[in-house]
């Protein structure tokens, strides 16, 4: 089974969100799908994904 979207690059350890490759699409910032997959640390991405709650849940930060 394939995923409908490209892998999400993790945020840098120093929380510098400006360093995450993005581009503007229809006025919204989205992750750049042309990111170098070899530069993505999947363990770090998994850790960050586990910390993120449901985006529709207002109780998460």
PDBQT receptor file of N, H, CA, C and O in Angstrom, charges set to zero:
ATOM      1  N   UNK A   1       0.849  -1.174   0.000  1.00  0.00    +0.000 N 
ATOM      2  CA  UNK A   1       0.000   0.000   0.000  1.00  0.00    +0.000 C 
ATOM      3  C   UNK A   1       0.892   1.232   0.000  1.00  0.00    +0.000 C 
ATOM      4  O   UNK A   1       1.853   1.303   0.766  1.00  0.00    +0.000 OA
ATOM      5  N   UNK A   2       0.589   2.176  -0.829  1.00  0.00    +0.000 N 
ATOM      6  H   UNK A   2      -0.191   2.119  -1.451  1.00  0.00    +0.000 HD
ATOM      7  CA  UNK A   2       1.393   3.394  -0.885  1.00  0.00    +0.000 C 
ATOM      8  C   UNK A   2       0.724   4.508  -0.097  1.00  0.00    +0.000 C 
ATOM      9  O   UNK A   2      -0.485   4.491   0.131  1.00  0.00    +0.000 OA
ATOM     10  N   UNK A   3       1.525   5.465   0.308  1.00  0.00    +0.000 N 
ATOM     11  H   UNK A   3       2.507   5.479   0.122  1.00  0.00    +0.000 HD
ATOM     12  CA  UNK A   3       0.983   6.603   1.041  1.00  0.00    +0.000 C 
ATOM     13  C   UNK A   3       0.557   7.679   0.051  1.00  0.00    +0.000 C 
ATOM     14  O   UNK A   3       1.189   7.835  -0.994  1.00  0.00    +0.000 OA
ATOM     15  N   UNK A   4      -0.500   8.421   0.360  1.00  0.00    +0.000 N 
ATOM     16  H   UNK A   4      -1.013   8.293   1.209  1.00  0.00    +0.000 HD
ATOM     17  CA  UNK A   4      -0.984   9.442  -0.568  1.00  0.00    +0.000 C 
ATOM     18  C   UNK A   4      -0.181  10.737  -0.519  1.00  0.00    +0.000 C 
ATOM     19  O   UNK A   4      -0.459  11.657  -1.288  1.00  0.00    +0.000 OA
ATOM     20  N   UNK A   5       0.800  10.827   0.360  1.00  0.00    +0.000 N 
ATOM     21  H   UNK A   5       1.026  10.080   0.985  1.00  0.00    +0.000 HD
ATOM     22  CA  UNK A   5       1.592  12.052   0.475  1.00  0.00    +0.000 C 
ATOM     23  C   UNK A   5       3.050  11.692   0.723  1.00  0.00    +0.000 C 
ATOM     24  O   UNK A   5       3.347  10.608   1.225  1.00  0.00    +0.000 OA
ATOM     25  N   UNK A   6       3.959  12.595   0.373  1.00  0.00    +0.000 N 
ATOM     26  H   UNK A   6       3.717  13.475  -0.035  1.00  0.00    +0.000 HD
ATOM     27  CA  UNK A   6       5.387  12.311   0.557  1.00  0.00    +0.000 C 
ATOM     28  C   UNK A   6       5.760  12.300   2.033  1.00  0.00    +0.000 C 
ATOM     29  O   UNK A   6       5.005  12.812   2.860  1.00  0.00    +0.000 OA
ATOM     30  N   UNK A   7       6.914  11.726   2.382  1.00  0.00    +0.000 N 
ATOM     31  H   UNK A   7       7.527  11.310   1.710  1.00  0.00    +0.000 HD
ATOM     32  CA  UNK A   7       7.348  11.714   3.778  1.00  0.00    +0.000 C 
ATOM     33  C   UNK A   7       7.507  13.134   4.309  1.00  0.00    +0.000 C 
ATOM     34  O   UNK A   7       7.936  14.035   3.588  1.00  0.00    +0.000 OA
ATOM     35  N   UNK A   8       7.163  13.317   5.560  1.00  0.00    +0.000 N 
ATOM     36  H   UNK A   8       6.815  12.585   6.146  1.00  0.00    +0.000 HD
ATOM     37  CA  UNK A   8       7.240  14.635   6.184  1.00  0.00    +0.000 C 
ATOM     38  C   UNK A   8       8.608  14.798   6.831  1.00  0.00    +0.000 C 
ATOM     39  O   UNK A   8       8.993  13.983   7.669  1.00  0.00    +0.000 OA
ATOM     40  N   UNK A   9       9.344  15.832   6.459  1.00  0.00    +0.000 N 
ATOM     41  H   UNK A   9       9.031  16.495   5.778  1.00  0.00    +0.000 HD
ATOM     42  CA  UNK A   9      10.642  16.038   7.102  1.00  0.00    +0.000 C 
ATOM     43  C   UNK A   9      10.452  16.513   8.540  1.00  0.00    +0.000 C 
ATOM     44  O   UNK A   9       9.551  17.307   8.811  1.00  0.00    +0.000 OA
ATOM     45  N   UNK A  10      11.276  16.044   9.455  1.00  0.00    +0.000 N 
ATOM     46  H   UNK A  10      12.008  15.399   9.235  1.00  0.00    +0.000 HD
ATOM     47  CA  UNK A  10      11.127  16.447  10.856  1.00  0.00    +0.000 C 
ATOM     48  C   UNK A  10      11.603  17.871  11.082  1.00  0.00    +0.000 C 
ATOM     49  O   UNK A  10      12.378  18.419  10.297  1.00  0.00    +0.000 OA
ATOM     50  N   UNK A  11      11.121  18.462  12.178  1.00  0.00    +0.000 N 
ATOM     51  H   UNK A  11      10.492  18.017  12.815  1.00  0.00    +0.000 HD
ATOM     52  CA  UNK A  11      11.629  19.768  12.589  1.00  0.00    +0.000 C 
ATOM     53  C   UNK A  11      13.029  19.583  13.146  1.00  0.00    +0.000 C 
ATOM     54  O   UNK A  11      13.320  18.542  13.734  1.00  0.00    +0.000 OA
ATOM     55  N   UNK A  12      13.894  20.558  12.976  1.00  0.00    +0.000 N 
ATOM     56  H   UNK A  12      13.657  21.404  12.498  1.00  0.00    +0.000 HD
ATOM     57  CA  UNK A  12      15.241  20.452  13.538  1.00  0.00    +0.000 C 
ATOM     58  C   UNK A  12      15.200  20.394  15.064  1.00  0.00    +0.000 C 
ATOM     59  O   UNK A  12      14.237  20.846  15.683  1.00  0.00    +0.000 OA
ATOM     60  N   UNK A  13      16.235  19.843  15.656  1.00  0.00    +0.000 N 
ATOM     61  H   UNK A  13      17.017  19.476  15.154  1.00  0.00    +0.000 HD
ATOM     62  CA  UNK A  13      16.290  19.665  17.112  1.00  0.00    +0.000 C 
ATOM     63  C   UNK A  13      16.211  20.990  17.857  1.00  0.00    +0.000 C 
ATOM     64  O   UNK A  13      15.728  21.031  18.988  1.00  0.00    +0.000 OA
ATOM     65  N   UNK A  14      16.681  22.086  17.234  1.00  0.00    +0.000 N 
ATOM     66  H   UNK A  14      17.073  22.053  16.315  1.00  0.00    +0.000 HD
ATOM     67  CA  UNK A  14      16.643  23.379  17.919  1.00  0.00    +0.000 C 
ATOM     68  C   UNK A  14      15.326  24.118  17.691  1.00  0.00    +0.000 C 
ATOM     69  O   UNK A  14      15.225  25.304  18.004  1.00  0.00    +0.000 OA
ATOM     70  N   UNK A  15      14.313  23.434  17.148  1.00  0.00    +0.000 N 
ATOM     71  H   UNK A  15      14.395  22.470  16.894  1.00  0.00    +0.000 HD
ATOM     72  CA  UNK A  15      12.979  23.989  16.900  1.00  0.00    +0.000 C 
ATOM     73  C   UNK A  15      12.992  25.198  15.978  1.00  0.00    +0.000 C 
ATOM     74  O   UNK A  15      12.110  26.052  16.067  1.00  0.00    +0.000 OA
ATOM     75  N   UNK A  16      13.978  25.281  15.098  1.00  0.00    +0.000 N 
ATOM     76  H   UNK A  16      14.695  24.588  15.026  1.00  0.00    +0.000 HD
ATOM     77  CA  UNK A  16      14.047  26.368  14.128  1.00  0.00    +0.000 C 
ATOM     78  C   UNK A  16      13.189  25.989  12.928  1.00  0.00    +0.000 C 
ATOM     79  O   UNK A  16      13.683  25.413  11.958  1.00  0.00    +0.000 OA
ATOM     80  N   UNK A  17      11.903  26.316  13.001  1.00  0.00    +0.000 N 
ATOM     81  H   UNK A  17      11.503  26.783  13.789  1.00  0.00    +0.000 HD
ATOM     82  CA  UNK A  17      10.969  25.937  11.945  1.00  0.00    +0.000 C 
ATOM     83  C   UNK A  17      11.310  26.602  10.617  1.00  0.00    +0.000 C 
ATOM     84  O   UNK A  17      10.883  26.126   9.565  1.00  0.00    +0.000 OA
ATOM     85  N   UNK A  18      12.069  27.690  10.644  1.00  0.00    +0.000 N 
ATOM     86  H   UNK A  18      12.416  28.077  11.498  1.00  0.00    +0.000 HD
ATOM     87  CA  UNK A  18      12.454  28.354   9.400  1.00  0.00    +0.000 C 
ATOM     88  C   UNK A  18      13.408  27.490   8.579  1.00  0.00    +0.000 C 
ATOM     89  O   UNK A  18      13.554  27.706   7.376  1.00  0.00    +0.000 OA
ATOM     90  N   UNK A  19      14.054  26.524   9.207  1.00  0.00    +0.000 N 
ATOM     91  H   UNK A  19      13.936  26.348  10.184  1.00  0.00    +0.000 HD
ATOM     92  CA  UNK A  19      14.994  25.662   8.500  1.00  0.00    +0.000 C 
ATOM     93  C   UNK A  19      14.302  24.505   7.779  1.00  0.00    +0.000 C 
ATOM     94  O   UNK A  19      14.932  23.816   6.976  1.00  0.00    +0.000 OA
ATOM     95  N   UNK A  20      13.014  24.284   8.054  1.00  0.00    +0.000 N 
ATOM     96  H   UNK A  20      12.502  24.844   8.706  1.00  0.00    +0.000 HD
ATOM     97  CA  UNK A  20      12.274  23.206   7.413  1.00  0.00    +0.000 C 
ATOM     98  C   UNK A  20      11.901  23.650   6.002  1.00  0.00    +0.000 C 
ATOM     99  O   UNK A  20      11.309  24.714   5.822  1.00  0.00    +0.000 OA
ATOM    100  N   UNK A  21      12.244  22.840   5.000  1.00  0.00    +0.000 N 
ATOM    101  H   UNK A  21      12.725  21.976   5.146  1.00  0.00    +0.000 HD
ATOM    102  CA  UNK A  21      11.945  23.245   3.623  1.00  0.00    +0.000 C 
ATOM    103  C   UNK A  21      10.441  23.285   3.361  1.00  0.00    +0.000 C 
ATOM    104  O   UNK A  21       9.751  22.275   3.493  1.00  0.00    +0.000 OA
ATOM    105  N   UNK A  22       9.952  24.445   2.993  1.00  0.00    +0.000 N 
ATOM    106  H   UNK A  22      10.513  25.266   2.886  1.00  0.00    +0.000 HD
ATOM    107  CA  UNK A  22       8.540  24.621   2.675  1.00  0.00    +0.000 C 
ATOM    108  C   UNK A  22       8.409  25.444   1.409  1.00  0.00    +0.000 C 
ATOM    109  O   UNK A  22       9.381  26.018   0.918  1.00  0.00    +0.000 OA
ATOM    110  N   UNK A  23       7.214  25.494   0.896  1.00  0.00    +0.000 N 
ATOM    111  H   UNK A  23       6.424  25.028   1.295  1.00  0.00    +0.000 HD
ATOM    112  CA  UNK A  23       6.908  26.395  -0.206  1.00  0.00    +0.000 C 
ATOM    113  C   UNK A  23       5.459  26.830  -0.058  1.00  0.00    +0.000 C 
ATOM    114  O   UNK A  23       4.674  26.168   0.622  1.00  0.00    +0.000 OA
ATOM    115  N   UNK A  24       5.102  27.941  -0.691  1.00  0.00    +0.000 N 
ATOM    116  H   UNK A  24       5.740  28.479  -1.243  1.00  0.00    +0.000 HD
ATOM    117  CA  UNK A  24       3.737  28.449  -0.621  1.00  0.00    +0.000 C 
ATOM    118  C   UNK A  24       2.906  27.844  -1.745  1.00  0.00    +0.000 C 
ATOM    119  O   UNK A  24       3.285  27.898  -2.915  1.00  0.00    +0.000 OA
ATOM    120  N   UNK A  25       1.766  27.268  -1.370  1.00  0.00    +0.000 N 
ATOM    121  H   UNK A  25       1.459  27.225  -0.419  1.00  0.00    +0.000 HD
ATOM    122  CA  UNK A  25       0.829  26.710  -2.335  1.00  0.00    +0.000 C 
ATOM    123  C   UNK A  25      -0.537  27.290  -2.019  1.00  0.00    +0.000 C 
ATOM    124  O   UNK A  25      -1.075  27.080  -0.931  1.00  0.00    +0.000 OA
ATOM    125  N   UNK A  26      -1.088  28.010  -2.960  1.00  0.00    +0.000 N 
ATOM    126  H   UNK A  26      -0.652  28.181  -3.844  1.00  0.00    +0.000 HD
ATOM    127  CA  UNK A  26      -2.397  28.645  -2.778  1.00  0.00    +0.000 C 
ATOM    128  C   UNK A  26      -2.445  29.457  -1.490  1.00  0.00    +0.000 C 
ATOM    129  O   UNK A  26      -3.452  29.445  -0.783  1.00  0.00    +0.000 OA
ATOM    130  N   UNK A  27      -1.365  30.159  -1.187  1.00  0.00    +0.000 N 
ATOM    131  H   UNK A  27      -0.547  30.169  -1.761  1.00  0.00    +0.000 HD
ATOM    132  CA  UNK A  27      -1.331  31.030  -0.018  1.00  0.00    +0.000 C 
ATOM    133  C   UNK A  27      -1.052  30.330   1.295  1.00  0.00    +0.000 C 
ATOM    134  O   UNK A  27      -1.019  30.989   2.334  1.00  0.00    +0.000 OA
ATOM    135  N   UNK A  28      -0.848  29.016   1.291  1.00  0.00    +0.000 N 
ATOM    136  H   UNK A  28      -0.874  28.481   0.446  1.00  0.00    +0.000 HD
ATOM    137  CA  UNK A  28      -0.559  28.279   2.523  1.00  0.00    +0.000 C 
ATOM    138  C   UNK A  28       0.823  27.661   2.429  1.00  0.00    +0.000 C 
ATOM    139  O   UNK A  28       1.234  27.205   1.362  1.00  0.00    +0.000 OA
ATOM    140  N   UNK A  29       1.550  27.643   3.557  1.00  0.00    +0.000 N 
ATOM    141  H   UNK A  29       1.216  28.013   4.424  1.00  0.00    +0.000 HD
ATOM    142  CA  UNK A  29       2.868  27.004   3.589  1.00  0.00    +0.000 C 
ATOM    143  C   UNK A  29       2.682  25.502   3.697  1.00  0.00    +0.000 C 
ATOM    144  O   UNK A  29       1.963  25.014   4.570  1.00  0.00    +0.000 OA
ATOM    145  N   UNK A  30       3.330  24.778   2.810  1.00  0.00    +0.000 N 
ATOM    146  H   UNK A  30       3.914  25.174   2.101  1.00  0.00    +0.000 HD
ATOM    147  CA  UNK A  30       3.298  23.314   2.831  1.00  0.00    +0.000 C 
ATOM    148  C   UNK A  30       4.730  22.808   2.761  1.00  0.00    +0.000 C 
ATOM    149  O   UNK A  30       5.628  23.511   2.298  1.00  0.00    +0.000 OA
ATOM    150  N   UNK A  31       4.932  21.585   3.224  1.00  0.00    +0.000 N 
ATOM    151  H   UNK A  31       4.202  21.014   3.600  1.00  0.00    +0.000 HD
ATOM    152  CA  UNK A  31       6.257  20.988   3.154  1.00  0.00    +0.000 C 
ATOM    153  C   UNK A  31       6.635  20.757   1.702  1.00  0.00    +0.000 C 
ATOM    154  O   UNK A  31       5.790  20.403   0.880  1.00  0.00    +0.000 OA
ATOM    155  N   UNK A  32       7.884  20.954   1.398  1.00  0.00    +0.000 N 
ATOM    156  H   UNK A  32       8.570  21.242   2.067  1.00  0.00    +0.000 HD
ATOM    157  CA  UNK A  32       8.375  20.803   0.033  1.00  0.00    +0.000 C 
ATOM    158  C   UNK A  32       8.471  19.319  -0.318  1.00  0.00    +0.000 C 
ATOM    159  O   UNK A  32       9.234  18.594   0.321  1.00  0.00    +0.000 OA
ATOM    160  N   UNK A  33       7.716  18.846  -1.320  1.00  0.00    +0.000 N 
ATOM    161  H   UNK A  33       7.097  19.435  -1.839  1.00  0.00    +0.000 HD
ATOM    162  CA  UNK A  33       7.760  17.424  -1.675  1.00  0.00    +0.000 C 
ATOM    163  C   UNK A  33       9.072  17.018  -2.339  1.00  0.00    +0.000 C 
ATOM    164  O   UNK A  33       9.329  15.827  -2.513  1.00  0.00    +0.000 OA
ATOM    165  N   UNK A  34       9.897  17.977  -2.709  1.00  0.00    +0.000 N 
ATOM    166  H   UNK A  34       9.688  18.945  -2.568  1.00  0.00    +0.000 HD
ATOM    167  CA  UNK A  34      11.171  17.677  -3.357  1.00  0.00    +0.000 C 
ATOM    168  C   UNK A  34      12.320  17.550  -2.362  1.00  0.00    +0.000 C 
ATOM    169  O   UNK A  34      13.485  17.581  -2.757  1.00  0.00    +0.000 OA
ATOM    170  N   UNK A  35      12.004  17.407  -1.073  1.00  0.00    +0.000 N 
ATOM    171  H   UNK A  35      11.057  17.381  -0.752  1.00  0.00    +0.000 HD
ATOM    172  CA  UNK A  35      13.022  17.286  -0.027  1.00  0.00    +0.000 C 
ATOM    173  C   UNK A  35      13.878  16.046  -0.283  1.00  0.00    +0.000 C 
ATOM    174  O   UNK A  35      13.395  15.043  -0.809  1.00  0.00    +0.000 OA
ATOM    175  N   UNK A  36      15.125  16.128   0.087  1.00  0.00    +0.000 N 
ATOM    176  H   UNK A  36      15.517  16.943   0.514  1.00  0.00    +0.000 HD
ATOM    177  CA  UNK A  36      16.046  14.999  -0.051  1.00  0.00    +0.000 C 
ATOM    178  C   UNK A  36      15.712  13.962   1.024  1.00  0.00    +0.000 C 
ATOM    179  O   UNK A  36      15.954  14.193   2.209  1.00  0.00    +0.000 OA
ATOM    180  N   UNK A  37      15.158  12.827   0.612  1.00  0.00    +0.000 N 
ATOM    181  H   UNK A  37      14.962  12.640  -0.351  1.00  0.00    +0.000 HD
ATOM    182  CA  UNK A  37      14.753  11.790   1.565  1.00  0.00    +0.000 C 
ATOM    183  C   UNK A  37      15.924  11.266   2.388  1.00  0.00    +0.000 C 
ATOM    184  O   UNK A  37      15.728  10.810   3.514  1.00  0.00    +0.000 OA
ATOM    185  N   UNK A  38      17.138  11.323   1.846  1.00  0.00    +0.000 N 
ATOM    186  H   UNK A  38      17.297  11.694   0.931  1.00  0.00    +0.000 HD
ATOM    187  CA  UNK A  38      18.302  10.846   2.586  1.00  0.00    +0.000 C 
ATOM    188  C   UNK A  38      18.658  11.769   3.745  1.00  0.00    +0.000 C 
ATOM    189  O   UNK A  38      19.380  11.369   4.658  1.00  0.00    +0.000 OA
ATOM    190  N   UNK A  39      18.159  12.996   3.716  1.00  0.00    +0.000 N 
ATOM    191  H   UNK A  39      17.572  13.321   2.974  1.00  0.00    +0.000 HD
ATOM    192  CA  UNK A  39      18.452  13.956   4.776  1.00  0.00    +0.000 C 
ATOM    193  C   UNK A  39      17.448  13.865   5.921  1.00  0.00    +0.000 C 
ATOM    194  O   UNK A  39      17.610  14.541   6.937  1.00  0.00    +0.000 OA
ATOM    195  N   UNK A  40      16.416  13.041   5.769  1.00  0.00    +0.000 N 
ATOM    196  H   UNK A  40      16.285  12.493   4.944  1.00  0.00    +0.000 HD
ATOM    197  CA  UNK A  40      15.372  12.925   6.780  1.00  0.00    +0.000 C 
ATOM    198  C   UNK A  40      15.728  11.806   7.751  1.00  0.00    +0.000 C 
ATOM    199  O   UNK A  40      15.975  10.672   7.339  1.00  0.00    +0.000 OA
ATOM    200  N   UNK A  41      15.753  12.130   9.039  1.00  0.00    +0.000 N 
ATOM    201  H   UNK A  41      15.553  13.051   9.373  1.00  0.00    +0.000 HD
ATOM    202  CA  UNK A  41      16.011  11.151  10.091  1.00  0.00    +0.000 C 
ATOM    203  C   UNK A  41      14.659  10.561  10.504  1.00  0.00    +0.000 C 
ATOM    204  O   UNK A  41      13.889  11.215  11.207  1.00  0.00    +0.000 OA
ATOM    205  N   UNK A  42      14.369   9.338  10.075  1.00  0.00    +0.000 N 
ATOM    206  H   UNK A  42      14.995   8.807   9.504  1.00  0.00    +0.000 HD
ATOM    207  CA  UNK A  42      13.046   8.775  10.317  1.00  0.00    +0.000 C 
ATOM    208  C   UNK A  42      12.758   8.574  11.803  1.00  0.00    +0.000 C 
ATOM    209  O   UNK A  42      11.606   8.688  12.221  1.00  0.00    +0.000 OA
ATOM    210  N   UNK A  43      13.761   8.283  12.598  1.00  0.00    +0.000 N 
ATOM    211  H   UNK A  43      14.697   8.191  12.259  1.00  0.00    +0.000 HD
ATOM    212  CA  UNK A  43      13.540   8.130  14.041  1.00  0.00    +0.000 C 
ATOM    213  C   UNK A  43      13.127   9.465  14.649  1.00  0.00    +0.000 C 
ATOM    214  O   UNK A  43      12.231   9.513  15.491  1.00  0.00    +0.000 OA
ATOM    215  N   UNK A  44      13.771  10.540  14.229  1.00  0.00    +0.000 N 
ATOM    216  H   UNK A  44      14.499  10.500  13.545  1.00  0.00    +0.000 HD
ATOM    217  CA  UNK A  44      13.415  11.873  14.716  1.00  0.00    +0.000 C 
ATOM    218  C   UNK A  44      12.014  12.246  14.228  1.00  0.00    +0.000 C 
ATOM    219  O   UNK A  44      11.243  12.850  14.974  1.00  0.00    +0.000 OA
ATOM    220  N   UNK A  45      11.683  11.898  13.004  1.00  0.00    +0.000 N 
ATOM    221  H   UNK A  45      12.309  11.407  12.398  1.00  0.00    +0.000 HD
ATOM    222  CA  UNK A  45      10.351  12.184  12.466  1.00  0.00    +0.000 C 
ATOM    223  C   UNK A  45       9.284  11.425  13.250  1.00  0.00    +0.000 C 
ATOM    224  O   UNK A  45       8.223  11.975  13.548  1.00  0.00    +0.000 OA
ATOM    225  N   UNK A  46       9.557  10.170  13.584  1.00  0.00    +0.000 N 
ATOM    226  H   UNK A  46      10.418   9.723  13.343  1.00  0.00    +0.000 HD
ATOM    227  CA  UNK A  46       8.614   9.383  14.375  1.00  0.00    +0.000 C 
ATOM    228  C   UNK A  46       8.424   9.990  15.759  1.00  0.00    +0.000 C 
ATOM    229  O   UNK A  46       7.304  10.043  16.267  1.00  0.00    +0.000 OA
ATOM    230  N   UNK A  47       9.522  10.450  16.374  1.00  0.00    +0.000 N 
ATOM    231  H   UNK A  47      10.432  10.406  15.961  1.00  0.00    +0.000 HD
ATOM    232  CA  UNK A  47       9.428  11.067  17.692  1.00  0.00    +0.000 C 
ATOM    233  C   UNK A  47       8.566  12.322  17.633  1.00  0.00    +0.000 C 
ATOM    234  O   UNK A  47       7.704  12.525  18.489  1.00  0.00    +0.000 OA
ATOM    235  N   UNK A  48       8.788  13.152  16.643  1.00  0.00    +0.000 N 
ATOM    236  H   UNK A  48       9.488  12.988  15.948  1.00  0.00    +0.000 HD
ATOM    237  CA  UNK A  48       8.011  14.377  16.507  1.00  0.00    +0.000 C 
ATOM    238  C   UNK A  48       6.548  14.078  16.212  1.00  0.00    +0.000 C 
ATOM    239  O   UNK A  48       5.661  14.754  16.732  1.00  0.00    +0.000 OA
ATOM    240  N   UNK A  49       6.291  13.081  15.389  1.00  0.00    +0.000 N 
ATOM    241  H   UNK A  49       7.012  12.532  14.966  1.00  0.00    +0.000 HD
ATOM    242  CA  UNK A  49       4.914  12.728  15.062  1.00  0.00    +0.000 C 
ATOM    243  C   UNK A  49       4.177  12.218  16.296  1.00  0.00    +0.000 C 
ATOM    244  O   UNK A  49       2.981  12.467  16.451  1.00  0.00    +0.000 OA
ATOM    245  N   UNK A  50       4.878  11.513  17.168  1.00  0.00    +0.000 N 
ATOM    246  H   UNK A  50       5.849  11.311  17.043  1.00  0.00    +0.000 HD
ATOM    247  CA  UNK A  50       4.255  11.001  18.383  1.00  0.00    +0.000 C 
ATOM    248  C   UNK A  50       3.907  12.125  19.347  1.00  0.00    +0.000 C 
ATOM    249  O   UNK A  50       2.981  11.993  20.147  1.00  0.00    +0.000 OA
ATOM    250  N   UNK A  51       4.642  13.230  19.278  1.00  0.00    +0.000 N 
ATOM    251  H   UNK A  51       5.394  13.338  18.628  1.00  0.00    +0.000 HD
ATOM    252  CA  UNK A  51       4.386  14.364  20.165  1.00  0.00    +0.000 C 
ATOM    253  C   UNK A  51       3.216  15.213  19.694  1.00  0.00    +0.000 C 
ATOM    254  O   UNK A  51       2.631  15.947  20.490  1.00  0.00    +0.000 OA
ATOM    255  N   UNK A  52       2.868  15.128  18.430  1.00  0.00    +0.000 N 
ATOM    256  H   UNK A  52       3.344  14.531  17.783  1.00  0.00    +0.000 HD
ATOM    257  CA  UNK A  52       1.818  15.965  17.860  1.00  0.00    +0.000 C 
ATOM    258  C   UNK A  52       0.476  15.294  18.072  1.00  0.00    +0.000 C 
ATOM    259  O   UNK A  52       0.307  14.112  17.773  1.00  0.00    +0.000 OA
ATOM    260  N   UNK A  53      -0.478  16.055  18.590  1.00  0.00    +0.000 N 
ATOM    261  H   UNK A  53      -0.341  17.015  18.833  1.00  0.00    +0.000 HD
ATOM    262  CA  UNK A  53      -1.813  15.524  18.797  1.00  0.00    +0.000 C 
ATOM    263  C   UNK A  53      -2.670  15.696  17.563  1.00  0.00    +0.000 C 
ATOM    264  O   UNK A  53      -2.168  16.033  16.491  1.00  0.00    +0.000 OA
ATOM    265  N   UNK A  54      -3.942  15.470  17.711  1.00  0.00    +0.000 N 
ATOM    266  H   UNK A  54      -4.350  15.196  18.582  1.00  0.00    +0.000 HD
ATOM    267  CA  UNK A  54      -4.902  15.626  16.625  1.00  0.00    +0.000 C 
ATOM    268  C   UNK A  54      -5.013  17.106  16.271  1.00  0.00    +0.000 C 
ATOM    269  O   UNK A  54      -5.310  17.916  17.149  1.00  0.00    +0.000 OA
ATOM    270  N   UNK A  55      -4.780  17.489  15.002  1.00  0.00    +0.000 N 
ATOM    271  H   UNK A  55      -4.539  16.831  14.288  1.00  0.00    +0.000 HD
ATOM    272  CA  UNK A  55      -4.835  18.907  14.643  1.00  0.00    +0.000 C 
ATOM    273  C   UNK A  55      -6.220  19.513  14.817  1.00  0.00    +0.000 C 
ATOM    274  O   UNK A  55      -6.347  20.734  14.908  1.00  0.00    +0.000 OA
ATOM    275  N   UNK A  56      -7.264  18.684  14.864  1.00  0.00    +0.000 N 
ATOM    276  H   UNK A  56      -7.161  17.692  14.790  1.00  0.00    +0.000 HD
ATOM    277  CA  UNK A  56      -8.619  19.188  15.068  1.00  0.00    +0.000 C 
ATOM    278  C   UNK A  56      -8.983  19.291  16.542  1.00  0.00    +0.000 C 
ATOM    279  O   UNK A  56     -10.043  19.816  16.882  1.00  0.00    +0.000 OA
ATOM    280  N   UNK A  57      -8.120  18.798  17.416  1.00  0.00    +0.000 N 
ATOM    281  H   UNK A  57      -7.258  18.371  17.140  1.00  0.00    +0.000 HD
ATOM    282  CA  UNK A  57      -8.364  18.820  18.857  1.00  0.00    +0.000 C 
ATOM    283  C   UNK A  57      -7.778  20.100  19.435  1.00  0.00    +0.000 C 
ATOM    284  O   UNK A  57      -6.563  20.291  19.405  1.00  0.00    +0.000 OA
ATOM    285  N   UNK A  58      -8.625  20.976  19.961  1.00  0.00    +0.000 N 
ATOM    286  H   UNK A  58      -9.612  20.821  19.985  1.00  0.00    +0.000 HD
ATOM    287  CA  UNK A  58      -8.167  22.265  20.484  1.00  0.00    +0.000 C 
ATOM    288  C   UNK A  58      -7.405  22.147  21.795  1.00  0.00    +0.000 C 
ATOM    289  O   UNK A  58      -6.811  23.129  22.240  1.00  0.00    +0.000 OA
ATOM    290  N   UNK A  59      -7.404  20.975  22.431  1.00  0.00    +0.000 N 
ATOM    291  H   UNK A  59      -7.887  20.177  22.069  1.00  0.00    +0.000 HD
ATOM    292  CA  UNK A  59      -6.735  20.834  23.720  1.00  0.00    +0.000 C 
ATOM    293  C   UNK A  59      -5.250  20.560  23.582  1.00  0.00    +0.000 C 
ATOM    294  O   UNK A  59      -4.525  20.624  24.575  1.00  0.00    +0.000 OA
ATOM    295  N   UNK A  60      -4.767  20.252  22.366  1.00  0.00    +0.000 N 
ATOM    296  H   UNK A  60      -5.355  20.200  21.559  1.00  0.00    +0.000 HD
ATOM    297  CA  UNK A  60      -3.346  19.977  22.178  1.00  0.00    +0.000 C 
ATOM    298  C   UNK A  60      -2.602  21.270  21.928  1.00  0.00    +0.000 C 
ATOM    299  O   UNK A  60      -3.190  22.269  21.512  1.00  0.00    +0.000 OA
ATOM    300  N   UNK A  61      -1.296  21.244  22.187  1.00  0.00    +0.000 N 
ATOM    301  H   UNK A  61      -0.819  20.433  22.525  1.00  0.00    +0.000 HD
ATOM    302  CA  UNK A  61      -0.496  22.450  21.948  1.00  0.00    +0.000 C 
ATOM    303  C   UNK A  61       0.355  22.280  20.736  1.00  0.00    +0.000 C 
ATOM    304  O   UNK A  61       1.100  23.190  20.373  1.00  0.00    +0.000 OA
TER     305      UNK A  61
